[in-house]
Amino acid sequence: PPTRVRDTAPHPAAALTDALVSSLNNNLLFREISPLASVVEEQLNAEFATSLGLPPATPGLWTSGGSLANLTGLFAAAGGYAEDAPPRHEVVVVMGERWHASIGKACRILGLPNVVTVPPLDPGSGCVDVALLDEAVARARADGCARPVVVGVLGGTVNGHVDDMSALAEVCQRHGAWLHVDAIWGGALAYSADPTCRAYLRGLEHADSIAIGPQKWLFTPRLCALTLFPKLLDPDEFDAILASAMPYSAKSDDDDGGEGGGANRGMWGLQGSRRADCLPLWATMQVLGRRGVQEYVDG
């Protein structure tokens, strides 16, 4: 598994573009004042999805950093804005002991008091014991849990461990649980050509939410992250969980036509105002090309 211990320094193209982004000071809350950046976010969303083996139409939300990407995924897991979301005390989060601090913080922010941690199969590897996790989810269901949420890790912070996503997906399918994958570190393996590295991505297509942090390996400034939702392909279902009305925008929430058409990016997720952190990443990928990115990741 990947064992990087620090973030990469920004590529010169990213650093220069980041200065331009700061000078323009666009706000991704509204499409009418960030038309280019809105389109770039959508293009990069499709790029990451297809690179992970997901449909290009997989919806996703860009956030200001990995902590907010994990928070967004767990917010959706708990029901999001949906009117039929279960009470928070009926949601049980089950995960391995080697979770990132942002996961614990997200549970507390969201008011999720029921968190179960499962020891690793091997203390040296850090990978969660799937059999014990299966038992924990089954117990939660038996105790009346309305919404079990399983958290898997793709690239642990301490030793780069990768949980068996296919096995976790089977557990979630068996018990009707939501699978959130913290791939802040390991998501960049989407650009690896190494068969061993790409094997770690197996099972991601069964996840309900995936948090990715390009800032880790892809030479972009720190506050750049993405949460993908592979199973929320139905726009109405996605909106029910993650959309909030923006009555003070000049563009209606359901506008998807015309030049620069499409809904405001800020109508989804938790954040309001956001800078165009996608542009430095986009610039770097334009300079390096897919082959160049792959060489850096595999190097």
Summary of the structure (lengths in Angstrom):
residues: 299
radius of gyration: 18.7
end to end distance: 13.7
largest distance: 55.5
contacts: 1045
relative contact order: 0.22
helix: 44%
strand: 14%
